[in-house]
C-alpha cells in the first residue's frame, strides 16, 4: 500500500497524505518499536512526521520523541527522504499557570534543541505549538521570519491558533509580500466534542464544522490532530449492545470516564448509527469511515494520527485508501 503524495499550499513541500504523529514515542512506544513503525511507514511511501520539542516530556522528562526520530534518521540516512514537522513554544509542563513561551528566547531555545536532537541543519516545517494572544501577530511572525532568514527553518506554521489570529497572519503576510504561516494544526475530527465540558488545556483550539468554510476560502492546508478522536467510534462499536438510539443503556467499563464525558454524546451516538449503516452496506471499519470523512471534505487537509503497533499502522494505511460517496458524506455532515 503506497501512500499518495500531496503538496502543502504555498510551499514546494511534497508530503504523504497521512501524517504520522510521534507524541507517544517514549511513552507507549519504545525505541525499538518506534524504529519498526518508522521503517514500515517509510516503506509504504510515508514521508511526513509530526513531533515536538516537548514530546514525550510528560513521561520521560525529555524530548524522547525527537531523540528517537533523530537516531532513526541517522541510522537510516533518511534525512532527505522525510519531511519533519516539529514544534516549539509549548508552555512549561510544570507551570500550573501555563505561562506562554511564545517569545524570541523561548522559541530559539526550543528550535536549537530540536535541530541538535534531530541532527538537522534546517527543519522543513516548524510549528509554533501555541499562540500568545497578548503579543501582536506581527511581532510573532517577525520572530519566525528571522528563523527562516537564518536558515534554521524552511517554512513555519501555527498550531492551536484561532481563525481570527490566523487571518491576521494571512493579512500581514500579503501586506509584506512574504509566505507567512503555511499550515494550521488544530483539533478536529468527525466526532464532535461536548463543548459543555471545559478543556483540560485551555491553550488548545478545536475547530468545528463551520470552520471548514473558512479553510475552503483561504486554501490553507489543515493538519488536524486527534483526527479520529481517540478511536471513539471504534469504542462505541465495541459497546454497541449498550450504546444505541442516542443513549447509553448500561455501565461501560472500557471507555474512560473523561472520554465518555467529552465524546459520548447523543450527537456522536447518532453519527455512529449512520456509520454503522455504512459499515453494514460497504464493510468499512469505523476507522476507515472516520478517515474517509476527513479526506472527503472540500478543503486541503492531511490527517495526523499516531499508532502504537505495526498492526495498527497497517490498519490505518488500509483505512486511508477508503473514500465515501457524496451521499454518505452528506449523511455524516448534516447529522
Rosetta blueprint (number, residue, H / E / L):
1 X L
2 X L
3 X L
4 X L
5 X E
6 X E
7 X E
8 X L
9 X L
10 X L
11 X L
12 X L
13 X L
14 X E
15 X E
16 X E
17 X L
18 X E
19 X E
20 X E
21 X E
22 X L
23 X L
24 X L
25 X E
26 X L
27 X L
28 X L
29 X E
30 X L
31 X H
32 X H
33 X H
34 X H
35 X H
36 X H
37 X H
38 X H
39 X H
40 X H
41 X H
42 X H
43 X H
44 X L
45 X L
46 X L
47 X L
48 X E
49 X E
50 X E
51 X L
52 X L
53 X L
54 X L
55 X L
56 X L
57 X H
58 X H
59 X H
60 X H
61 X L
62 X L
63 X L
64 X H
65 X H
66 X H
67 X H
68 X H
69 X H
70 X H
71 X H
72 X H
73 X H
74 X H
75 X H
76 X H
77 X L
78 X L
79 X L
80 X L
81 X L
82 X L
83 X E
84 X E
85 X E
86 X E
87 X E
88 X E
89 X L
90 X L
91 X L
92 X L
93 X L
94 X L
95 X L
96 X L
97 X L
98 X L
99 X L
100 X L
101 X L
102 X L
103 X L
104 X H
105 X H
106 X H
107 X H
108 X H
109 X H
110 X H
111 X H
112 X H
113 X H
114 X H
115 X H
116 X H
117 X H
118 X H
119 X L
120 X L
121 X L
122 X L
123 X E
124 X E
125 X E
126 X E
127 X E
128 X E
129 X L
130 X L
131 X L
132 X L
133 X L
134 X L
135 X L
136 X L
137 X H
138 X H
139 X H
140 X H
141 X H
142 X H
143 X H
144 X H
145 X H
146 X H
147 X H
148 X H
149 X H
150 X L
151 X L
152 X L
153 X E
154 X E
155 X E
156 X E
157 X E
158 X E
159 X E
160 X L
161 X L
162 X L
163 X H
164 X H
165 X H
166 X H
167 X H
168 X H
169 X H
170 X H
171 X H
172 X H
173 X H
174 X H
175 X H
176 X H
177 X L
178 X L
179 X L
180 X L
181 X L
182 X L
183 X E
184 X E
185 X E
186 X L
187 X E
188 X L
189 X L
190 X L
191 X L
192 X L
193 X L
194 X L
195 X L
196 X L
197 X L
198 X L
199 X L
200 X L
201 X L
202 X L
203 X L
204 X L
205 X L
206 X E
207 X L
208 X L
209 X L
210 X L
211 X H
212 X H
213 X H
214 X H
215 X H
216 X H
217 X H
218 X H
219 X L
220 X L
221 X E
222 X E
223 X L
224 X L
225 X E
226 X L
227 X L
228 X L
229 X H
230 X H
231 X H
232 X H
233 X H
234 X H
235 X H
236 X H
237 X H
238 X H
239 X L
240 X L
241 X L
242 X L
243 X E
244 X E
245 X L
246 X L
247 X E
248 X E
249 X L
250 X L
251 X L
252 X L
253 X L
254 X L
255 X L
256 X L
257 X H
258 X H
259 X H
260 X H
261 X H
262 X H
263 X H
264 X L
265 X L
266 X H
267 X H
268 X H
269 X H
270 X H
271 X H
272 X H
273 X H
274 X H
275 X H
276 X H
277 X H
278 X H
279 X H
280 X H
281 X H
282 X H
283 X L
284 X L
285 X L
286 X H
287 X H
288 X H
289 X H
290 X H
291 X H
292 X H
293 X H
294 X H
295 X H
296 X H
297 X L
298 X L
299 X L
300 X L
301 X E
302 X L
303 X E
304 X E
305 X E
306 X L
307 X L
308 X L
309 X L
310 X H
311 X H
312 X H
313 X H
314 X H
315 X H
316 X H
317 X H
318 X H
319 X H
320 X L
321 X L
322 X L
323 X L
324 X L
325 X L
326 X H
327 X H
328 X H
329 X H
330 X H
331 X H
332 X H
333 X H
334 X L
335 X L
